[in-house]
Amino acid sequence: MNREIKNKTKRMIYLILCIVLFFVFHFIPVFLNKAGLSQYSGIFSAFQYACCLVLVVTNQKRGIITSIILLTISALNLVRTIFIMGATNAVSGLSNQIFYLITIIMLGDIFAKQEKAAVTDSLTELFNRRGLHKKLRDSIEDNKPFYLVDIELGNFKLLNDSFGHIYGDRLLKKAAERIKSHIGDRGIIARKSSAEFVVILKDTENAEKDVNKLLDELKEKIVISSEGDYLDCYVTAFAGIVSFPGDSDSYENLLKYSDMAMVEALHTNSQSACVFKPEMEKSIKRRAELEHLIKEGIENNYFYLVYQPQYILEGKKLRGFETLIRMKLPGGTFVSPGEFIPVAEMSEQIIYIDDYVIQRAMKEFRDVVLNDKPDLIVSVNVSARNIGAVGFAEKIKQFLRDTGYPAKNLEIEITEYCMVSSLNTTIDNINALRSIGVQFALDDFGTGYTSLNYLAKLPVNLLKIDKSLIDNIETDRQKCEFVNAIISMGHLMGCEVISEGVENEQQLSKLGDTNCDFIQGFVWGKPFDYEIAKSLALV
């Protein structure tokens, strides 16, 4: 802010100095004419023009206006000299002044267009990063309360990589149009980066409610067309909100805090507006530490696997295991997967973790499956970033060849978020792997928001009912009926159904009444280390 004040002071000094010099050069020719040295008048006229050019360069907006006024005054004075005093020798000077005036006006127009282009994003026609910084500083100087809102389209990169930049650009334009339509004249909108927008929201009674409504609008279906082809896209949207002057009156802090709040929403996957709180700085620092630990763990093998048994409900026969990853630091400290998995999912680190889990689980259970338990299923979780990537199916086929693990004994768990990210590529990968016997499960079923139309397109074998829906079904009649409806729906889709997080015999009884196929939970088995899981499989 101090630097901005110093720059403004310098520009004002240049403005005053140039005006003074202009008038000095304006009156010198009068004395030259009296001294019979009128042939030198043109030189000082050129100096006047030079003063105007300096004004325009150093203080564009004010400089252009000031230069036009000064040159107009000078031209009118020459008109008076010619027509009232009859000094026809001033005609050439008048011509020069008119030429100078025209060039200054043209320069002003060129500078105005360049200035607009310099602060405008060419794709969306919103303000760009430079324009944002300028408008934010102006808003702070106005000293009127406002909110700064940082909005991120969470899955844009996956969509862009899967369908190409033409669709990606059109998707961004559609998103920008929705933001403009919602904000209207109540704020200033800028595109900060690839899929990140910032709004200076000046006129709203409830910023959090207002922004959440905007996020809901952004998450509605966006139809993109290109050369007659149409693509239905669903974006994930996250936002962080900070207030001026309530949270800060600093330009740098407002940008930093709004970004922190947006990142908090992104990492918690709340898909709603997150209002900045001071403790978020501590949370951001912890995530940075986790990113470092994950990288270090990849290099130094801090990861290991545990296996939670899955049972056929009728007869309590072992179906197989879900593979779960754990992290243990050299000092013996355990890092919760609830901490490091969400952090890994925000980067390419999750792909390494997925691949590590798949290959190690195959290697550990290969002999058990080949020699003793030909029907045993080993289930592994795969992120949306991985399953939606071109080449995923070929990678899994290579893992199967390298380990010698049977494809029919591998089950890959995905979530419905892979559909809103990269539906077509995901389906292609699933079909390619199902053709060789790999099975697929849809995890966290019943907790998302994707339409049944999209769910029906996914060629999965198994639906996994999330633990949050199983909790209290023994006492909550409405929840029990809801779970029953989900199981019936799964069977209608041609899928088997497994319930996660089953913790007591009463829940088991309720699930038996609803014709659930499989169960997984502490009631029949916690996650075990490999040796215990292997012993259980061989019983």
Secondary structure, 3 states (H helix, E strand, C coil): CHHHHHHHHHHHHHHHHHHHHHHHHHHHHHHHHHCCCHHHHHHHHHHHHHHHHHHHHHCHHHHHHHHHHHHHHHHHHHHHHHHCCCCHHHHHHHHHHHHHHHHHHHHHHHHHHHHHHHCECCCCCCECHHHHHHHHHHHHHHCCCEEEEEEEECCHHHHHHHHCHHHHHHHHHHHHHHHHHHHHHHEEEEEEECCEEEEEECCCCCHHHHHHHHHHHHCCCEEEEECCEEEEECCCEEEEEEEECCCCCCHHHHHHHHHHHHHHHHHHCCCCEEECCCCHHHHHHHHHHHHHHHHHHHHHCCEEEEEEEEEECCCCEEEEEEEEEEEECCCCCEECHHHHHHHHHCCCHHHHHHHHHHHHHHHHHHHHHHHCCCCCEEEEECCHHHHCCCCHHHHHHHHHHHHCCCHHHEEEEECCHHHHHHHHHHHHHHHHHHCCCCEEEEEEECCCCCCHHHHHHCCCCEEEECHHHHCCCCCCHHHHHHHHHHHHHHHHCCCEEEECCCCCHHHHHHHHHCCCCEECCCCCCCCECHHHHHHHHHC
